[in-house]
Amino acid sequence: MTTKRTAILLSITVPLLLIIAFLMHSEVDNALTEEDRQYIPKYLGGTPPLPRNPTYREQLDFIMSVQHSVLRAAPRNEGLPFGQKREPKELYRAGTGLCFDRSRVIEKILRQSGFKTRHIALYSKQENASAVSALLTPGIRSHAVTEVLTSEGWLVVDSNAPWVSVDQDNQPVPILEIQSSIEKSSPVPWPKDPPSAIYSEPFLFVYGLYARHGKFYPPYNVVPDINYGELLQNLRARIALKRP
């Protein structure tokens, strides 16, 4: 009986471990490489360094300077090809990119500068009310942006235009609050209109999902490009919102 139970346990455990190992092998690596450290200064050439103990205003100015520098470095809206690296070096040399390319570089620059970041995939629910449909429907309108933690809270940094999610009091508005305000039909009173309509209509957002097709980051297979540490932030952010 013990031998039979052991065999059953192994028949379940071994495939599960193999699946986990395969998924971890396909995980998007967020570590800064030596190549990143060589190219990030090229983006920051005209950006004043962040003070040792920055104020919120100084943090905001620095974040926006990083955003502007990446937009200047890659002004043309043409995505880097699938199945190849899309890191600071590649974006800088190509001088072109789309939201998912620029957001990756913005995040790496901000992390090297001491900030915590989260990658956000946005999917419009304007035509598909279901979150599952929005996530699984090919060609649905989508966007990739960055969320960065400031001393006043999480701030959304757009990757196609010089816009950040500050309200009329210049306070940061996290993506979860933006989503909630739309669902309650009480949009955030922005001092400057968001650059994309996706911020103003029902949407699904997922932290840590870099691509549904798996062709942006090694090993370029059919497994979606995900960073699992960031993926857990989806649950944590929603739990935090429910706290009194």
C-alpha positions in Angstrom: 0.0 0.0 0.0 2.8 2.4 0.9 4.6 1.6 -2.4 1.3 2.4 -4.3 0.9 5.7 -2.5 4.5 6.6 -3.2 4.0 5.9 -6.9 0.8 8.0 -7.0 2.5 10.8 -5.2 5.5 10.7 -7.6 3.2 10.6 -10.6 1.6 13.9 -9.4 4.7 15.6 -8.0 7.2 15.0 -10.8 5.1 16.4 -13.6 4.1 19.4 -11.4 7.8 20.1 -10.7 8.6 19.9 -14.4 5.8 22.3 -15.2 7.0 24.7 -12.5 10.6 24.5 -13.8 9.5 25.1 -17.4 7.5 28.2 -16.3 10.3 29.6 -14.2 12.7 29.0 -17.1 10.4 31.2 -19.2 10.1 34.0 -16.6 10.9 37.5 -17.7 14.2 38.4 -15.9 14.1 41.9 -14.4 17.7 41.9 -13.2 19.9 44.8 -14.4 22.7 43.5 -16.6 26.2 45.0 -17.2 25.0 45.9 -20.6 22.1 47.8 -19.1 24.5 49.7 -16.8 26.5 50.7 -19.8 23.5 52.1 -21.8 21.3 53.6 -19.1 23.7 56.6 -18.7 23.2 57.4 -22.4 19.6 58.0 -21.7 20.4 60.2 -18.7 22.9 62.5 -20.3 20.8 65.6 -19.7 18.9 64.5 -16.6 20.0 66.0 -13.2 20.9 63.2 -10.7 18.4 62.3 -8.0 19.4 63.8 -4.6 20.3 61.4 -1.8 17.1 62.0 0.2 14.7 63.4 -2.5 11.5 65.1 -1.8 8.3 63.9 -3.6 8.7 66.9 -6.0 12.2 65.9 -6.8 11.2 62.3 -7.3 8.4 63.4 -9.7 10.8 65.7 -11.6 13.3 62.9 -12.0 10.7 60.3 -13.1 9.4 62.7 -15.7 12.9 63.4 -16.9 13.5 59.7 -17.3 10.2 59.4 -19.3 11.2 62.3 -21.5 14.7 60.9 -22.2 13.3 57.5 -23.3 10.7 59.2 -25.5 13.5 61.3 -27.1 15.8 58.2 -27.6 13.0 56.2 -29.3 10.6 58.7 -30.9 9.5 56.5 -33.8 6.5 54.3 -33.1 7.7 51.0 -34.5 8.1 48.0 -32.3 11.3 46.0 -32.0 11.0 42.6 -33.8 9.7 39.6 -32.0 12.1 36.9 -30.9 15.0 39.3 -30.1 16.3 41.3 -27.1 14.4 44.5 -26.2 16.5 46.1 -23.5 18.0 49.6 -23.1 20.8 48.8 -25.6 18.4 47.6 -28.3 15.9 50.5 -27.9 18.7 53.1 -27.9 20.4 51.7 -31.0 17.1 51.3 -32.9 15.7 54.7 -32.0 12.3 53.2 -32.3 9.8 51.3 -30.1 6.3 50.9 -28.9 4.7 51.1 -25.5 6.0 47.7 -24.4 9.5 48.5 -25.5 9.7 51.9 -23.9 8.1 50.9 -20.6 10.7 48.2 -20.2 13.5 50.7 -20.5 11.8 53.2 -18.2 11.4 50.6 -15.6 15.1 49.5 -15.7 16.3 53.1 -15.5 14.0 53.8 -12.5 15.1 50.6 -10.7 18.7 51.4 -11.2 17.9 54.8 -9.6 16.5 53.2 -6.5 12.8 53.1 -7.3 10.4 50.1 -7.1 8.5 49.5 -10.3 5.7 47.4 -11.6 5.0 46.6 -15.3 1.3 47.0 -16.2 -0.5 45.5 -19.2 -3.8 47.3 -19.9 -6.6 45.7 -22.0 -9.7 47.6 -23.0 -13.1 46.3 -21.9 -15.0 48.9 -23.9 -16.1 46.3 -26.4 -15.8 43.1 -24.3 -17.3 43.6 -20.8 -15.7 40.4 -19.5 -12.2 40.6 -18.1 -11.5 37.1 -19.5 -12.6 38.2 -23.0 -10.4 41.3 -22.8 -7.4 39.2 -21.8 -7.9 36.4 -24.3 -9.2 38.3 -27.4 -6.4 38.8 -30.0 -6.0 42.3 -31.4 -7.9 44.0 -28.6 -6.8 47.5 -27.8 -4.0 47.4 -25.2 -1.3 49.4 -23.7 1.9 48.8 -21.6 2.9 51.3 -18.9 4.9 51.5 -15.8 3.9 52.1 -12.1 6.6 53.5 -9.9 6.5 53.9 -6.1 7.1 57.5 -4.9 7.1 58.7 -1.3 3.4 59.7 -1.8 2.3 56.4 -3.4 2.3 54.6 -6.8 2.4 56.6 -9.9 1.6 55.6 -13.5 4.1 56.6 -16.1 2.9 56.5 -19.7 5.3 55.0 -22.3 4.0 56.8 -25.5 3.5 60.4 -24.2 4.9 62.7 -21.5 2.0 62.0 -19.1 2.0 60.7 -15.5 -1.0 60.0 -13.3 -1.1 63.0 -10.9 -4.4 64.6 -9.9 -5.2 68.3 -9.6 -3.3 68.4 -6.3 -0.3 66.9 -8.0 -0.7 63.6 -6.0 -0.1 60.2 -7.6 -3.1 58.1 -8.6 -2.3 54.4 -8.9 -3.8 52.3 -11.7 -6.2 50.5 -9.3 -7.7 53.8 -8.4 -8.0 54.8 -12.0 -9.8 51.6 -12.8 -12.1 51.9 -9.7 -13.0 55.6 -10.6 -14.1 54.5 -14.1 -16.2 51.6 -12.7 -17.9 54.0 -10.3 -18.5 56.6 -13.1 -16.4 59.1 -11.2 -13.3 59.7 -13.4 -10.3 61.3 -11.8 -10.2 65.1 -12.5 -6.9 65.2 -14.4 -5.1 68.5 -14.8 -4.0 67.2 -18.2 -6.0 64.7 -20.2 -4.5 61.2 -20.5 -2.9 60.5 -23.9 -4.9 57.4 -24.5 -8.7 56.7 -24.3 -7.9 53.4 -22.6 -7.4 55.4 -19.3 -10.9 56.8 -19.5 -12.9 53.6 -20.3 -13.4 50.2 -18.6 -10.2 48.3 -18.7 -8.4 45.2 -17.3 -4.9 45.6 -15.9 -2.4 42.9 -15.0 0.9 43.5 -13.2 3.8 41.5 -14.5 2.4 40.4 -17.8 4.8 41.6 -20.5 3.3 39.7 -23.5 0.6 37.1 -24.0 2.4 35.5 -26.9 5.7 34.8 -25.3 7.8 36.3 -28.1 9.3 39.3 -26.4 11.7 37.7 -23.9 13.8 34.5 -23.9 13.3 31.7 -24.4 10.8 33.0 -27.0 8.3 30.2 -26.7 4.5 29.8 -26.4 4.5 30.6 -22.7 3.3 34.2 -22.0 6.1 36.6 -20.9 5.5 37.0 -17.2 7.5 38.1 -14.1 5.9 36.1 -11.3 7.1 38.4 -8.5 5.2 41.2 -10.2 2.2 39.0 -11.0 1.7 38.5 -7.2 1.3 42.2 -6.9 -2.2 41.9 -8.5 -3.5 40.1 -5.4 -1.6 42.3 -2.9 -2.8 45.6 -4.5 -6.4 44.5 -4.4 -6.1 43.3 -0.8 -4.6 46.7 0.2 -7.5 48.5 -1.5 -10.0 46.6 0.6 -8.3 47.5 3.9 -10.1 50.2 6.0 
